[in-house]
Amino acid sequence: MQPYFDQAKAFAGAKIRQPAFFAYGTADSMVNMRALNEEDLKPAVPNLQGFLPLEGVGHWPQLEASEAVNEALVDFLNKRKA
């Protein structure tokens, strides 16, 4: 994982300013290393408009909980149409 962290240094302090949605599995050990919560993301993602923790889902929520992820993403995108 160190090469990933080394490459990511170029983005230190960067902000995601476009409307954003974050879905993750609570059983994903990558997320659990950082004890992630919605408030932790807001400084880096000030336009965070969706946050979906999926209980018991791992690193691939779009596959492991596809119906829940798709429903949430469609709702998020429909709100952008206006």
Backbone as ProteinMPNN parsed JSONL, in Angstrom:
{"seq_chain_A": "MQPYFDQAKAFAGAKIRQPAFFAYGTADSMVNMRALNEEDLKPAVPNLQGFLPLEGVGHWPQLEASEAVNEALVDFLNKRKA", "coords_chain_A": {"N_chain_A": [[0.808, -1.193, 0.0], [2.096, 1.156, 0.417], [3.238, 2.393, -1.949], [0.895, 3.489, -3.093], [0.154, 5.421, -1.153], [2.401, 7.049, -1.31], [2.164, 8.085, -3.936], [-0.225, 9.444, -3.662], [0.397, 11.667, -2.183], [0.743, 13.891, -3.763], [-1.744, 14.978, -3.929], [-2.362, 15.989, -1.492], [-4.224, 17.929, 0.703], [-5.948, 18.738, -1.288], [-9.243, 19.566, -2.487], [-12.47, 18.17, -3.097], [-14.735, 19.614, -4.972], [-17.075, 19.471, -6.477], [-20.538, 18.339, -6.519], [-20.918, 15.536, -4.436], [-21.098, 12.044, -3.631], [-20.835, 9.526, -1.231], [-20.433, 6.199, -0.728], [-19.983, 3.332, 1.251], [-18.738, 0.216, 2.537], [-19.223, -1.019, 5.786], [-17.707, -3.112, 6.645], [-15.361, -2.944, 5.314], [-12.009, -3.128, 5.455], [-10.181, -1.21, 4.673], [-11.478, 1.243, 4.962], [-12.039, 1.13, 7.654], [-9.555, 1.451, 8.826], [-9.269, 4.134, 9.081], [-11.362, 5.047, 10.615], [-13.696, 6.265, 9.521], [-16.119, 8.846, 9.124], [-19.001, 10.857, 8.31], [-18.551, 13.566, 8.983], [-15.767, 13.666, 9.0], [-15.152, 13.685, 6.304], [-16.089, 16.122, 5.298], [-14.31, 18.477, 5.392], [-12.538, 17.966, 3.225], [-14.307, 17.39, 1.23], [-16.331, 19.533, 0.595], [-18.803, 19.806, -0.63], [-20.288, 17.56, -0.125], [-22.983, 15.532, -0.586], [-24.234, 13.208, -0.097], [-24.081, 10.299, 1.884], [-23.446, 7.073, 2.575], [-23.27, 4.531, 4.654], [-22.894, 1.082, 4.557], [-23.951, -1.54, 6.27], [-22.103, -4.4, 7.2], [-21.061, -4.814, 4.693], [-18.376, -5.172, 2.396], [-15.367, -4.211, 0.684], [-16.306, -3.764, -1.882], [-18.884, -2.266, -2.411], [-20.614, -1.602, -4.522], [-20.963, -3.986, -5.809], [-21.531, -5.866, -3.792], [-23.741, -4.844, -2.498], [-25.531, -3.987, -4.478], [-28.18, -3.159, -5.155], [-28.942, -1.34, -3.098], [-26.901, 0.589, -3.351], [-27.25, 1.42, -6.036], [-29.876, 2.475, -5.912], [-29.502, 4.622, -4.115], [-27.605, 6.151, -5.539], [-29.011, 6.776, -7.907], [-31.042, 8.36, -6.832], [-29.456, 10.475, -5.803], [-28.359, 11.448, -8.257], [-30.73, 12.156, -9.629], [-31.512, 14.375, -8.152], [-29.685, 16.205, -9.047], [-30.53, 16.908, -11.56], [-32.287, 19.028, -11.741]], "CA_chain_A": [[0.0, 0.0, 0.0], [2.926, 2.348, 0.517], [3.314, 3.133, -3.217], [-0.323, 4.295, -3.263], [0.251, 6.582, -0.28], [3.438, 7.917, -1.859], [1.604, 8.787, -5.092], [-1.335, 10.296, -3.222], [0.926, 12.885, -1.558], [0.568, 15.007, -4.703], [-3.093, 15.511, -3.764], [-2.544, 16.398, -0.096], [-4.885, 19.217, 0.859], [-6.892, 19.014, -2.378], [-10.655, 19.464, -2.139], [-13.412, 17.76, -4.135], [-15.718, 20.692, -4.851], [-18.326, 19.153, -7.152], [-21.45, 17.53, -5.7], [-20.322, 14.221, -4.248], [-21.817, 11.022, -2.882], [-19.881, 8.541, -0.741], [-21.006, 4.954, -0.211], [-18.914, 2.421, 1.646], [-19.109, -0.916, 3.375], [-18.664, -0.915, 7.141], [-16.778, -4.225, 6.831], [-14.185, -2.697, 4.475], [-10.888, -2.84, 6.349], [-9.529, 0.024, 4.229], [-12.195, 2.353, 5.581], [-11.93, 1.0, 9.104], [-8.246, 1.934, 9.279], [-9.352, 5.566, 9.305], [-12.551, 5.36, 11.422], [-14.351, 7.271, 8.699], [-17.502, 9.255, 9.301], [-19.385, 11.944, 7.399], [-17.896, 14.816, 9.38], [-14.36, 13.587, 8.606], [-15.035, 13.971, 4.871], [-16.537, 17.47, 4.924], [-13.25, 19.43, 5.046], [-11.983, 17.663, 1.906], [-15.416, 17.271, 0.283], [-17.293, 20.48, 1.156], [-20.111, 19.692, -1.281], [-20.761, 16.195, 0.09], [-24.44, 15.563, -0.549], [-24.73, 11.878, 0.185], [-23.158, 9.48, 2.663], [-24.177, 5.834, 2.779], [-22.562, 3.38, 5.209], [-23.639, -0.156, 4.329], [-23.583, -2.488, 7.332], [-21.721, -5.754, 6.835], [-20.599, -4.844, 3.298], [-16.93, -5.004, 2.331], [-14.662, -3.235, -0.158], [-16.964, -3.596, -3.184], [-20.315, -2.067, -2.142], [-21.387, -1.571, -5.761], [-21.247, -5.376, -6.16], [-22.066, -6.585, -2.65], [-25.044, -4.269, -2.129], [-25.8, -3.213, -5.693], [-29.499, -2.52, -5.149], [-28.909, -0.18, -2.198], [-26.017, 1.591, -3.942], [-27.902, 1.964, -7.23], [-31.005, 3.305, -5.494], [-28.971, 5.855, -3.539], [-26.973, 6.941, -6.592], [-30.055, 7.309, -8.79], [-31.648, 9.464, -6.088], [-28.458, 11.555, -5.831], [-28.298, 12.004, -9.622], [-32.006, 12.818, -9.953], [-31.512, 15.686, -7.497], [-28.797, 17.079, -9.814], [-31.157, 17.224, -12.845], [-33.056, 20.283, -11.673]], "C_chain_A": [[0.855, 1.263, 0.0], [3.059, 3.092, -0.816], [2.074, 3.996, -3.468], [-0.235, 5.566, -2.416], [1.3, 7.562, -0.782], [2.905, 8.728, -3.041], [0.522, 9.775, -4.684], [-0.854, 11.586, -2.578], [0.744, 14.102, -2.456], [-0.787, 15.681, -4.537], [-3.375, 15.976, -2.335], [-3.144, 17.799, -0.039], [-5.877, 19.562, -0.239], [-8.325, 18.827, -1.894], [-11.457, 18.989, -3.352], [-14.584, 18.717, -4.013], [-17.053, 20.404, -5.549], [-19.239, 18.357, -6.224], [-20.933, 16.09, -5.639], [-21.214, 13.333, -3.384], [-20.81, 9.965, -2.48], [-20.624, 7.361, -0.146], [-19.842, 4.034, 0.136], [-19.473, 1.295, 2.498], [-18.445, -0.804, 4.733], [-17.677, -2.043, 7.435], [-15.533, -4.092, 5.946], [-13.026, -2.296, 5.383], [-10.125, -1.59, 5.934], [-10.176, 1.244, 4.888], [-12.016, 2.314, 7.091], [-10.575, 1.45, 9.647], [-8.308, 3.414, 9.64], [-10.546, 5.973, 10.154], [-13.354, 6.477, 10.761], [-15.769, 7.58, 9.155], [-17.752, 10.479, 8.42], [-18.653, 13.246, 7.728], [-16.412, 14.832, 9.004], [-14.162, 13.976, 7.146], [-15.286, 15.438, 4.52], [-15.412, 18.465, 4.653], [-12.676, 19.209, 3.64], [-13.047, 17.601, 0.822], [-16.539, 18.215, 0.766], [-18.687, 20.402, 0.542], [-20.623, 18.247, -1.213], [-22.275, 16.224, 0.29], [-25.058, 14.193, -0.33], [-23.669, 11.059, 0.878], [-23.903, 8.22, 3.054], [-23.278, 4.735, 3.333], [-23.445, 2.142, 5.07], [-23.134, -1.218, 5.302], [-23.255, -3.875, 6.772], [-21.211, -5.912, 5.411], [-19.102, -4.532, 3.295], [-16.474, -3.935, 1.358], [-15.352, -2.948, -1.499], [-18.468, -3.371, -3.006], [-21.167, -2.064, -3.408], [-21.719, -2.978, -6.254], [-21.973, -6.105, -5.037], [-23.459, -6.102, -2.231], [-25.526, -3.398, -3.283], [-27.157, -2.515, -5.673], [-29.503, -1.26, -4.284], [-28.054, 0.942, -2.789], [-26.681, 2.23, -5.155], [-29.054, 2.887, -6.866], [-30.514, 4.649, -4.954], [-28.337, 6.744, -4.61], [-27.993, 7.532, -7.554], [-30.753, 8.485, -8.106], [-30.73, 10.684, -6.089], [-28.416, 12.228, -7.205], [-29.584, 12.7, -10.005], [-32.093, 14.195, -9.319], [-30.634, 16.683, -8.237], [-29.448, 17.562, -11.104], [-31.815, 18.605, -12.851], [-32.256, 21.496, -11.976]], "O_chain_A": [[0.377, 2.331, -0.382], [2.999, 4.322, -0.822], [2.185, 5.104, -3.993], [-0.517, 6.66, -2.904], [1.111, 8.775, -0.689], [3.166, 9.927, -3.137], [0.377, 10.83, -5.301], [-1.641, 12.522, -2.44], [0.604, 15.222, -1.964], [-0.967, 16.825, -4.954], [-4.512, 16.319, -2.009], [-2.632, 18.732, -0.656], [-6.578, 20.569, -0.142], [-8.586, 18.025, -0.998], [-11.16, 19.358, -4.488], [-15.349, 18.641, -3.052], [-18.059, 21.04, -5.234], [-18.771, 17.765, -5.251], [-20.561, 15.506, -6.656], [-21.97, 13.806, -2.535], [-20.002, 9.543, -3.307], [-21.361, 7.51, 0.829], [-18.848, 3.965, -0.587], [-20.541, 1.415, 3.098], [-17.249, -0.528, 4.828], [-16.891, -1.941, 8.377], [-14.743, -5.03, 5.845], [-13.064, -1.237, 6.01], [-9.478, -0.966, 6.775], [-9.481, 2.165, 5.317], [-11.859, 3.354, 7.73], [-10.472, 1.797, 10.823], [-7.488, 3.896, 10.422], [-10.727, 7.167, 10.395], [-13.648, 7.5, 11.38], [-16.524, 6.681, 9.525], [-16.821, 11.057, 7.859], [-18.19, 13.943, 6.825], [-15.858, 15.895, 8.72], [-13.125, 14.534, 6.786], [-14.74, 15.936, 3.536], [-15.554, 19.262, 3.725], [-12.364, 20.175, 2.944], [-12.743, 17.741, -0.363], [-17.562, 17.76, 1.276], [-19.651, 20.885, 1.136], [-21.302, 17.775, -2.125], [-22.78, 16.859, 1.216], [-26.279, 14.045, -0.375], [-22.495, 11.111, 0.511], [-24.889, 8.286, 3.787], [-22.588, 4.067, 2.563], [-24.621, 2.171, 5.434], [-22.021, -1.726, 5.162], [-24.014, -4.443, 5.987], [-20.956, -7.032, 4.967], [-18.626, -3.726, 4.094], [-17.108, -2.889, 1.22], [-15.005, -1.979, -2.173], [-19.257, -4.221, -3.419], [-22.325, -2.481, -3.371], [-22.657, -3.151, -7.033], [-22.908, -6.867, -5.282], [-24.251, -6.865, -1.678], [-25.882, -2.234, -3.099], [-27.265, -1.379, -6.136], [-30.018, -0.224, -4.704], [-28.437, 2.111, -2.735], [-26.675, 3.454, -5.288], [-29.196, 3.963, -7.447], [-31.059, 5.696, -5.305], [-28.515, 7.962, -4.587], [-27.848, 8.68, -7.974], [-31.024, 9.499, -8.749], [-31.179, 11.801, -6.347], [-28.435, 13.456, -7.292], [-29.54, 13.747, -10.652], [-32.693, 15.099, -9.9], [-30.812, 17.89, -8.078], [-28.974, 18.532, -11.697], [-31.875, 19.261, -13.891], [-32.786, 22.607, -11.952]]}, "name": "protein", "num_of_chains": 1, "seq": "MQPYFDQAKAFAGAKIRQPAFFAYGTADSMVNMRALNEEDLKPAVPNLQGFLPLEGVGHWPQLEASEAVNEALVDFLNKRKA"}
